[in-house]
Amino acid sequence: MLFIFVPKAYAQEVLMKGQVTDTHGNYLSALIEVKTKSGTRTKFLADQKGLFEVYMAQDEYLIISHSGYIQVELNQAEEGWIKVIMIDSIIELDAALVSGNRVGVGSRESSMSDVIISGGEIRNAQSMTFAGSLENIPGISSMNLGVGVAKPVIRGLSFNRILVNDKGIKQEGQQWGADHGLEIDSHDVDRLEIIKGPNSLMHGPDAMGGVLNILPEQPLQTDGLKAGLSLDYQSNSQYFSQSVHLKGRKDDFYYMGRLTNNTHGDYHVPTDSYVYAGYVLPIFNERLKNTAGKALHFSGTAGKILSRGKSQLTVSRFGQEAGIFTGAVGIPTAYSLEDDGNPRDIGLPRQINTHWKVISNSNWLIGNRSIELDLGYQRNIRQEESLPHVHGVGPTPSGNLALGLDLSTFTANYREVLTVNSQTRLNYGLMAQAMINEYDGFEFLLPAYRSYLAGGYFIVNQTIQDRFHWNAGIRLDGNILSIDEHLQPIYDRLEATGEFDQRNPDMERKALRPSFSGGVSWEIDEFQILKANLGSGLRFPTPIELASNGIHHGNFRHERGNANLIPERSYQVDLAYSWAQEKLSFGITPFASLYRGFIYLAPSGSFSPLPGSSTLWEYKQDDAVFLGGELSAQFQSNFNMDFNLGMDYVWNYNLESQLPLPLTPPFSLLAGFVYHYELRSNLVKNVSFGVDFRHAAAQNRVARNERITPGYQLINLNFSTELTVAGRSLALNLGVKNLTNQFYFNHLSRYRLINIPEPGRNIILGLSIPLTQKNSSDTYEK
């Protein structure tokens, strides 16, 4: 670990820039932290070549650390430039905050377990979805919703219990159902902070299960231009992806941009039949008809470096079009499932999702105060198209828009950190949000509504004798929700009777609830950290939980809300212990939760009264208990080989039904090794080869009317290297997932409902190509 101080003699900010390597000249993506006397102001990872740049104010200091290294050698290559050489150590420092290591428990000052990973690591996971790229982290799962669509699951919790924060603004759209994935381009994630456990205090009511905090990308801090191209291919669905990234700076102005395009064909599964609504139906050529899709994402950022801060504006659009498997809509026939000869066409039914975001981020340093202001606007448009049809007696509608949902969200977040003295820091802030949803189409699922949310928090952080840290805080949130009545016309022999069926009534909800959190972090010695945190989470029922009443084709079911739901309340205890000595590291993070009024969607055991549907699912609310935890270990051998082990388990219990809750992930174990070999060739260098073995136990603890899922084992391979072509350094990744073409079910997959297994063998290829020559005025040149 290296400490660099900025003396008081400097009245303005000082630009610190440099490069981190080991004694062999290998680049290290080290953790860079800028600290005041009372805590961390910002933290980020050096890039893949160990390069970093950061502005520091007077009396601030820089900490540079990396897993497995502690001693450093500092060379002043030139004015304003430092060369940091880190030497192997038997000590692991803040391991969980370093890319590629999952053993530690996060920041030493925080009582929560957190992990920071780089965008490069997310892309190296070789997943088609942002959520799927996090599955190698113990405690994190993904709910597979089809090709290119997935939701994150933390400790068995998902949907609106997992808050996704993009550049300071909560990402909206998850509340529309299990088939609606995150509109996040994994290529556009530069750094990600993962917080396990309730964090409603800092981030708001929906952070009951955890937070995925997408941190803003760091701009270039010297004049220059940098651009790169990423190409990806997956064999299972003939997936092709191209992503172009650009960033530059001129004086105090900077800009960044990304454009990503991908397409894929029909989903390939190792089976020739499936079961739907009690019928055994064929799957021709082992491909799910009409599951092809495409997506187009772009984002652009422009900003200015201020004398004591920074301000930027980001505009982005994520667009996705994906087919819905024809064998799970209405009453399928063998004819409708026959191969149409084109595995890449997107026919009816299909879903079209568009998510616009405009985000403003500003921060200032004023004396002993650090201020952040984030403003955001989102527009989430979801359309489900199908052939005109009716659920019941009535005229056949015109057009193909079956279901249209249009959600606009306005968000404002104000945060401030006040440094009282060298031991005490105060955090406080305010947030406000307004949501307006409209609907269209000849089907009905969710009515129009308006929602208003506001809250504020206050937190005290204190350090005692440099090794013991404690924090405590309280928050208050208020919610006003107005849901419109929906009346469905009743027909008699295709003629309107003038009467109506009420699908949902008018609803007016108002609620004001507090939440709290407190914890300690104890650095027992230089090898051990022990943490404990007690938190109370809060979540207001969403409109779809209160008032939905219709067929959700993407989920293969009729969903019905419950107008009697009340706000959820959770109480959770989190413990964390990490130990690191020699080249062996170990971490364990158990937790226990009590939920008052846990809301869940469960099969009713009866068929829907609406024609063309299957089982009726209803929202229910009961008290529940969650127990579990994660265990991680890492061993660094003397033979260029690293061994990793990760395990996680979640056990839950419905205190009312005395049964488990639905959609609970099974026990999972992930073990593997990575072999590194450094070549000194002019063409190839830094070769690595890895093997992962995943074991998922059978999930026999299921809710009433939920299927038991057998266990499975998977073997995955990965190879990566750097190639030098025409003076450019290209990064090549080659992987094979499900090497043995295993037939297995994912308990969290929506396809599990109709007995469709997960993909077979999948060969994955990735290539990163720099498009710009290095510029001597750019830090990346150093």
LUMZAFI-380692 format. One record per residue (C-alpha): residue number from 1; x, y, z. Coordinates in steps of 0.5 Angstrom, whole numbers, m for minus. Layout:
<pts>
 num     x     y     z
 NUM     X     Y     Z
...
</pts>
This chain:
<pts>
 num     x     y     z
   1     0     0     0
   2     3     7    m2
   3     1    14     1
   4     2    20    m2
   5     0    27     1
   6    m1    33    m2
   7     2    39     2
   8    m2    45     5
   9     3    49     0
  10    m2    48    m6
  11    m8    52    m6
  12   m11    49   m12
  13   m12    42   m14
  14    m6    38   m16
  15    m6    33   m22
  16    m3    26   m19
  17    m2    21   m25
  18     2    15   m26
  19     3     8   m27
  20     3     2   m23
  21     7    m5   m24
  22    10   m11   m21
  23    17   m12   m20
  24    17   m16   m27
  25    14   m10   m31
  26     7   m13   m31
  27     1    m8   m30
  28    m3    m8   m24
  29   m10    m5   m24
  30    m9    m3   m17
  31   m14     1   m13
  32   m13     8   m12
  33   m17    12    m6
  34   m17    19    m5
  35   m18    20     2
  36   m19    26     7
  37   m17    25    14
  38   m24    23    16
  39   m25    18    10
  40   m25    16     3
  41   m27    22    m2
  42   m27    17    m8
  43   m24    11   m11
  44   m23     7   m17
  45   m19     2   m21
  46   m13     4   m25
  47   m14     1   m32
  48   m11    m5   m35
  49    m5    m2   m36
  50    m4     0   m29
  51    m5     8   m31
  52    m9    13   m27
  53   m10    20   m26
  54   m14    24   m21
  55   m14    31   m18
  56   m13    32   m11
  57   m14    38    m6
  58   m10    40     0
  59    m9    36     6
  60   m12    30     2
  61    m8    24     1
  62    m7    18    m4
  63    m7    10    m3
  64    m5     5    m8
  65    m6    m2    m6
  66    m7    m9    m9
  67    m9   m16    m7
  68    m2   m20    m6
  69     2   m13    m6
  70     4    m9     0
  71    11    m6    m1
  72    12    m1    m6
  73    18     3   m10
  74    17    10   m12
  75    20    13   m18
  76    19    21   m20
  77    20    20   m28
  78    18    27   m29
  79    14    33   m26
  80     7    31   m24
  81     9    23   m26
  82    10    18   m21
  83    12    10   m23
  84     9     6   m17
  85    13    m1   m17
  86     9    m6   m12
  87    13   m12    m9
  88    10   m19    m7
  89     7   m19     0
  90     4   m25     4
  91    m1   m20     6
  92    m8   m18     3
  93   m10   m11     3
  94   m18    m9     2
  95   m18   m15    m3
  96   m25   m15    m4
  97   m24    m8    m7
  98   m19   m10   m12
  99   m21   m13   m19
 100   m21   m20   m20
 101   m21   m22   m12
 102   m28   m24    m8
 103   m24   m26    m2
 104   m24   m19     3
 105   m30   m16     6
 106   m29    m9     2
 107   m27    m2     5
 108   m24    m2    12
 109   m28     4    14
 110   m35     1    12
 111   m39    m4    16
 112   m43    m7    10
 113   m40   m12     5
 114   m38    m9    m1
 115   m34   m11    m8
 116   m32    m6   m13
 117   m30    m9   m20
 118   m28    m6   m26
 119   m31    m6   m33
 120   m26   m11   m36
 121   m28   m16   m31
 122   m35   m15   m33
 123   m34   m16   m40
 124   m29   m22   m39
 125   m35   m26   m36
 126   m37   m27   m43
 127   m45   m26   m42
 128   m50   m23   m46
 129   m53   m20   m40
 130   m51   m15   m35
 131   m54   m19   m30
 132   m51   m25   m32
 133   m44   m23   m32
 134   m44   m22   m24
 135   m46   m30   m23
 136   m39   m31   m21
 137   m39   m27   m15
 138   m41   m31    m9
 139   m48   m29    m7
 140   m50   m26   m14
 141   m55   m30   m19
 142   m58   m28   m25
 143   m66   m30   m26
 144   m65   m32   m34
 145   m71   m29   m38
 146   m69   m31   m45
 147   m64   m30   m50
 148   m61   m23   m48
 149   m66   m22   m42
 150   m64   m23   m35
 151   m65   m20   m28
 152   m60   m20   m22
 153   m61   m24   m16
 154   m57   m22    m9
 155   m58   m27    m3
 156   m65   m30    m6
 157   m68   m23    m7
 158   m69   m19   m14
 159   m74   m15   m17
 160   m75    m8   m14
 161   m71   m11    m8
 162   m65   m10   m11
 163   m63    m3   m13
 164   m59    m1   m19
 165   m56     6   m19
 166   m53     8   m25
 167   m49    15   m25
 168   m53    17   m18
 169   m60    15   m21
 170   m64     9   m19
 171   m66     5   m26
 172   m73     4   m27
 173   m77    m1   m30
 174   m76    m7   m26
 175   m83    m7   m23
 176   m86    m9   m29
 177   m85   m16   m29
 178   m80   m22   m29
 179   m79   m22   m36
 180   m77   m15   m36
 181   m69   m15   m36
 182   m65    m9   m34
 183   m64    m4   m40
 184   m56    m3   m38
 185   m51    m5   m43
 186   m45    m9   m40
 187   m40    m5   m45
 188   m42     1   m42
 189   m40     0   m34
 190   m33     2   m33
 191   m34     1   m25
 192   m39    m3   m21
 193   m40    m3   m13
 194   m44    m9   m11
 195   m47    m8    m4
 196   m50   m14    m1
 197   m55   m13     4
 198   m60    m8     6
 199   m58    m1     4
 200   m64     3     4
 201   m61     9     9
 202   m57    11     3
 203   m60     9    m3
 204   m68     9    m2
 205   m73     4     0
 206   m72    m1    m6
 207   m65    m3    m3
 208   m67    m8     1
 209   m63   m14    m1
 210   m57   m10    m4
 211   m55    m5    m9
 212   m51    m5   m16
 213   m48     2   m16
 214   m45     3   m23
 215   m40     9   m22
 216   m39    14   m27
 217   m33    13   m32
 218   m27    17   m30
 219   m25    22   m36
 220   m18    23   m39
 221   m15    28   m35
 222   m10    31   m40
 223   m11    33   m47
 224   m12    27   m52
 225   m16    22   m55
 226   m18    15   m54
 227   m22    10   m58
 228   m23     3   m58
 229   m27    m3   m61
 230   m30    m9   m58
 231   m32   m15   m62
 232   m36   m21   m59
 233   m39   m28   m62
 234   m43   m33   m58
 235   m44   m40   m62
 236   m51   m42   m58
 237   m55   m37   m61
 238   m50   m34   m67
 239   m50   m28   m62
 240   m45   m22   m65
 241   m44   m16   m62
 242   m40    m9   m64
 243   m38    m4   m59
 244   m34     3   m60
 245   m32     7   m55
 246   m29    14   m55
 247   m26    19   m50
 248   m23    25   m50
 249   m21    32   m47
 250   m19    39   m49
 251   m17    44   m43
 252   m22    43   m38
 253   m27    40   m42
 254   m28    33   m44
 255   m33    28   m47
 256   m34    20   m48
 257   m39    16   m52
 258   m41     9   m54
 259   m45     5   m59
 260   m46    m2   m58
 261   m50    m6   m63
 262   m52   m14   m62
 263   m56   m19   m66
 264   m58   m26   m64
 265   m62   m32   m67
 266   m66   m37   m64
 267   m64   m40   m57
 268   m61   m47   m58
 269   m63   m52   m52
 270   m61   m60   m51
 271   m68   m62   m52
 272   m73   m64   m57
 273   m80   m63   m53
 274   m83   m59   m47
 275   m89   m59   m43
 276   m94   m53   m43
 277  m101   m53   m40
 278  m101   m60   m39
 279   m99   m62   m46
 280   m92   m65   m49
 281   m90   m61   m55
 282   m84   m61   m60
 283   m78   m57   m60
 284   m76   m57   m68
 285   m68   m57   m69
 286   m67   m56   m61
 287   m69   m49   m62
 288   m74   m45   m59
 289   m78   m41   m65
 290   m78   m34   m65
 291   m73   m32   m59
 292   m68   m28   m64
 293   m67   m21   m62
 294   m63   m15   m63
 295   m61    m9   m59
 296   m58    m2   m60
 297   m55     2   m55
 298   m51     9   m55
 299   m49    14   m49
 300   m46    21   m50
 301   m42    25   m44
 302   m40    32   m44
 303   m37    35   m38
 304   m32    41   m35
 305   m27    40   m30
 306   m28    46   m25
 307   m23    49   m20
 308   m26    45   m14
 309   m30    40   m17
 310   m33    37   m24
 311   m40    37   m28
 312   m42    33   m33
 313   m49    31   m37
 314   m50    24   m40
 315   m55    22   m45
 316   m57    15   m47
 317   m61    10   m50
 318   m62     3   m50
 319   m67    m1   m55
 320   m68    m8   m55
 321   m73   m12   m59
 322   m74   m20   m58
 323   m78   m25   m60
 324   m83   m29   m55
 325   m83   m36   m55
 326   m89   m38   m59
 327   m90   m44   m56
 328   m92   m41   m49
 329   m97   m36   m52
 330  m104   m38   m52
 331  m106   m45   m54
 332  m100   m47   m58
 333  m100   m52   m64
 334   m95   m56   m67
 335   m96   m52   m73
 336   m94   m46   m70
 337   m88   m49   m67
 338   m85   m51   m74
 339   m79   m49   m76
 340   m80   m43   m81
 341   m73   m44   m84
 342   m70   m37   m81
 343   m67   m37   m74
 344   m66   m30   m74
 345   m72   m27   m76
 346   m77   m24   m70
 347   m84   m25   m71
 348   m90   m24   m67
 349   m91   m25   m61
 350   m85   m20   m59
 351   m83   m15   m54
 352   m80    m8   m56
 353   m76    m4   m50
 354   m74     3   m51
 355   m70     6   m45
 356   m68    14   m45
 357   m64    17   m40
 358   m61    24   m39
 359   m57    25   m32
 360   m53    31   m30
 361   m48    30   m24
 362   m44    35   m21
 363   m40    35   m15
 364   m36    41   m11
 365   m31    41    m5
 366   m33    47    m1
 367   m28    48     5
 368   m29    41     9
 369   m36    40     5
 370   m36    35    m1
 371   m43    36    m4
 372   m46    32   m10
 373   m52    34   m14
 374   m55    28   m19
 375   m61    30   m23
 376   m64    25   m28
 377   m70    24   m33
 378   m72    17   m35
 379   m77    14   m40
 380   m78     7   m40
 381   m83     5   m46
 382   m85    m3   m46
 383   m89    m6   m52
 384   m91   m13   m53
 385   m94   m14   m60
 386   m98   m20   m62
 387  m103   m22   m67
 388  m110   m19   m66
 389  m114   m23   m61
 390  m119   m23   m55
 391  m119   m26   m48
 392  m126   m27   m48
 393  m132   m25   m52
 394  m132   m19   m56
 395  m130   m16   m63
 396  m123   m17   m65
 397  m118   m11   m64
 398  m114    m8   m70
 399  m107    m7   m70
 400  m101   m11   m67
 401  m100    m7   m60
 402  m103   m12   m55
 403   m99    m9   m49
 404   m96    m2   m48
 405   m93     1   m42
 406   m90     8   m42
 407   m86    10   m35
 408   m83    17   m34
 409   m79    18   m28
 410   m76    25   m26
 411   m71    24   m20
 412   m67    29   m16
 413   m61    27   m11
 414   m57    32    m6
 415   m52    29    m2
 416   m47    32     3
 417   m41    30     7
 418   m39    34    13
 419   m32    33    16
 420   m32    35    23
 421   m25    33    25
 422   m20    28    24
 423   m25    22    27
 424   m32    24    25
 425   m36    25    19
 426   m43    27    18
 427   m47    24    12
 428   m54    27    10
 429   m58    28     4
 430   m65    29     1
 431   m68    25    m5
 432   m75    26    m9
 433   m78    22   m15
 434   m84    23   m19
 435   m87    17   m24
 436   m92    17   m29
 437   m94    11   m32
 438   m99    11   m38
 439  m102     4   m42
 440  m104     2   m49
 441  m106    m4   m53
 442  m112    m9   m53
 443  m110   m13   m47
 444  m110   m10   m40
 445  m104   m12   m35
 446  m103    m5   m31
 447  m107     1   m30
 448  m104     8   m31
 449  m102    11   m24
 450   m98    17   m21
 451   m93    16   m16
 452   m89    21   m12
 453   m83    19    m7
 454   m79    23    m2
 455   m74    22     3
 456   m68    24     7
 457   m62    21    11
 458   m57    23    17
 459   m51    18    18
 460   m45    19    23
 461   m39    16    22
 462   m33    16    27
 463   m26    13    27
 464   m23    11    34
 465   m16    10    35
 466   m15     8    27
 467   m17     1    28
 468   m25     1    30
 469   m30     5    26
 470   m37     5    27
 471   m43     9    24
 472   m51    10    25
 473   m56    13    21
 474   m63    14    20
 475   m68    16    14
 476   m75    18    13
 477   m79    16     7
 478   m86    18     4
 479   m90    15    m2
 480   m96    18    m5
 481   m99    13   m10
 482  m105    14   m15
 483  m108     8   m19
 484  m113     9   m24
 485  m119     5   m25
 486  m120     0   m31
 487  m126    m2   m33
 488  m127    m8   m39
 489  m133    m7   m43
 490  m138   m13   m43
 491  m140   m16   m50
 492  m146   m20   m52
 493  m145   m24   m58
 494  m140   m18   m60
 495  m145   m13   m59
 496  m143    m8   m53
 497  m148    m9   m47
 498  m146    m2   m44
 499  m144    m6   m38
 500  m137    m6   m35
 501  m132   m11   m31
 502  m128    m8   m26
 503  m121   m10   m27
 504  m118    m6   m22
 505  m121     0   m17
 506  m118     7   m16
 507  m113     7   m11
 508  m110    12    m7
 509  m104    10    m2
 510  m100    15     3
 511   m95    12     7
 512   m89    15    11
 513   m84    10    14
 514   m77    11    18
 515   m71     6    17
 516   m65     6    21
 517   m58     2    20
 518   m52     2    24
 519   m45    m2    25
 520   m38    m3    26
 521   m32    m5    23
 522   m26    m7    27
 523   m19    m8    24
 524   m17   m14    29
 525    m9   m13    26
 526    m6   m13    19
 527    m9   m19    17
 528   m16   m19    20
 529   m22   m15    19
 530   m29   m16    23
 531   m35   m13    21
 532   m42   m13    24
 533   m48    m9    21
 534   m56    m8    23
 535   m60    m5    18
 536   m68    m4    17
 537   m70    m4    10
 538   m77    m1     7
 539   m80    m2     1
 540   m87     1    m1
 541   m92    m4    m6
 542   m91    m3   m13
 543   m97    m1   m18
 544   m96    m8   m21
 545   m97   m12   m14
 546  m103    m8   m12
 547  m107    m7   m19
 548  m104   m12   m24
 549  m110   m17   m27
 550  m108   m20   m34
 551  m104   m25   m38
 552   m97   m23   m38
 553   m95   m27   m44
 554   m87   m26   m43
 555   m88   m30   m36
 556   m93   m35   m39
 557   m98   m34   m34
 558  m104   m29   m31
 559  m102   m25   m26
 560  m107   m21   m21
 561  m105   m16   m16
 562  m107   m15    m9
 563  m110    m8    m6
 564  m109   m10     1
 565  m102   m10     1
 566   m98    m6     6
 567   m91    m3     6
 568   m85    m9     7
 569   m81    m8    13
 570   m74   m12    14
 571   m69   m13    20
 572   m62   m16    18
 573   m56   m17    21
 574   m50   m18    17
 575   m43   m21    19
 576   m37   m21    16
 577   m30   m24    17
 578   m24   m24    13
 579   m17   m27    14
 580   m11   m26     9
 581    m4   m29    11
 582     2   m32     6
 583    m1   m33     0
 584    m8   m36     2
 585   m14   m31     3
 586   m21   m33     7
 587   m27   m29     8
 588   m34   m31    10
 589   m40   m27    10
 590   m47   m30    14
 591   m53   m26    15
 592   m60   m27    18
 593   m66   m23    16
 594   m74   m22    19
 595   m79   m19    14
 596   m85   m17    16
 597   m90   m17    10
 598   m86   m20     5
 599   m89   m19    m2
 600   m89   m25    m7
 601   m92   m28   m13
 602   m94   m35   m12
 603   m98   m40   m17
 604  m105   m40   m14
 605  m106   m48   m16
 606  m112   m46   m20
 607  m112   m44   m28
 608  m114   m37   m30
 609  m121   m35   m32
 610  m118   m32   m38
 611  m118   m36   m45
 612  m111   m37   m47
 613  m108   m37   m41
 614  m105   m42   m36
 615  m104   m42   m28
 616  m107   m36   m25
 617  m101   m33   m20
 618  m103   m28   m15
 619   m99   m23   m10
 620   m99   m25    m3
 621   m96   m22     3
 622   m93   m26     9
 623   m88   m26    15
 624   m81   m29    13
 625   m74   m31    15
 626   m68   m31    11
 627   m61   m34    13
 628   m55   m36     9
 629   m48   m33     7
 630   m42   m33     3
 631   m35   m36     3
 632   m29   m35    m1
 633   m22   m37    m1
 634   m16   m36    m6
 635    m9   m39    m6
 636    m4   m36   m10
 637     1   m41   m12
 638     9   m41   m13
 639     8   m44   m20
 640     4   m38   m24
 641    m3   m41   m22
 642    m8   m38   m18
 643   m14   m42   m14
 644   m21   m40   m13
 645   m27   m42    m9
 646   m34   m39    m8
 647   m40   m42    m4
 648   m47   m39    m3
 649   m53   m41     0
 650   m60   m38     2
 651   m65   m41     6
 652   m72   m38     7
 653   m78   m40    11
 654   m85   m37    10
 655   m88   m36    17
 656   m95   m37    15
 657   m95   m42    10
 658   m89   m46    14
 659   m86   m47     7
 660   m80   m44     3
 661   m81   m38    m1
 662   m82   m39    m9
 663   m76   m37   m14
 664   m70   m39    m8
 665   m63   m40   m11
 666   m60   m47    m9
 667   m54   m48    m6
 668   m48   m46   m11
 669   m41   m48   m11
 670   m36   m45   m16
 671   m28   m47   m16
 672   m23   m46   m21
 673   m16   m44   m23
 674   m12   m40   m27
 675    m5   m41   m30
 676    m1   m35   m32
 677     5   m35   m37
 678     9   m29   m39
 679    11   m29   m46
 680    17   m24   m48
 681    15   m25   m56
 682    14   m19   m60
 683     7   m22   m62
 684     4   m26   m56
 685     5   m24   m49
 686     1   m25   m42
 687    m3   m32   m44
 688    m7   m34   m38
 689   m12   m41   m38
 690   m17   m42   m33
 691   m22   m48   m32
 692   m28   m47   m27
 693   m33   m52   m24
 694   m40   m50   m22
 695   m44   m55   m18
 696   m51   m53   m16
 697   m55   m57   m11
 698   m62   m60   m12
 699   m67   m55   m10
 700   m72   m59    m6
 701   m75   m53    m2
 702   m80   m50    m6
 703   m86   m46    m5
 704   m93   m49    m6
 705   m95   m51   m13
 706   m87   m50   m15
 707   m83   m55   m19
 708   m77   m58   m16
 709   m71   m57   m20
 710   m65   m63   m20
 711   m58   m61   m19
 712   m53   m60   m24
 713   m45   m59   m25
 714   m42   m55   m31
 715   m35   m54   m33
 716   m33   m48   m37
 717   m26   m46   m40
 718   m23   m39   m41
 719   m17   m37   m45
 720   m14   m30   m46
 721    m8   m27   m49
 722    m5   m20   m51
 723    m3   m20   m59
 724     1   m14   m62
 725    m1   m13   m69
 726     1    m7   m73
 727     4    m4   m67
 728    m3    m4   m63
 729    m4    m9   m57
 730   m10   m13   m58
 731   m14   m17   m52
 732   m17   m24   m54
 733   m21   m28   m50
 734   m24   m35   m52
 735   m29   m39   m47
 736   m33   m45   m47
 737   m39   m45   m43
 738   m42   m52   m41
 739   m37   m56   m44
 740   m40   m62   m43
 741   m47   m60   m46
 742   m50   m62   m40
 743   m58   m62   m40
 744   m60   m58   m34
 745   m65   m53   m31
 746   m64   m47   m28
 747   m69   m46   m22
 748   m69   m38   m23
 749   m71   m39   m30
 750   m77   m37   m33
 751   m77   m43   m38
 752   m76   m47   m32
 753   m84   m46   m31
 754   m85   m50   m38
 755   m79   m55   m37
 756   m75   m52   m42
 757   m67   m53   m40
 758   m61   m48   m40
 759   m57   m47   m47
 760   m52   m53   m49
 761   m45   m52   m50
 762   m43   m45   m52
 763   m37   m42   m55
 764   m35   m35   m54
 765   m30   m31   m57
 766   m28   m23   m55
 767   m23   m18   m58
 768   m21   m11   m56
 769   m18    m7   m61
 770   m15     0   m60
 771   m17     5   m65
 772   m13    11   m64
 773    m5    11   m63
 774    m2    13   m57
 775    m1    21   m56
 776     5    23   m52
 777     0    29   m49
 778    m4    23   m46
 779    m3    20   m39
 780    m4    13   m43
 781     3    14   m46
 782     7    14   m40
</pts>
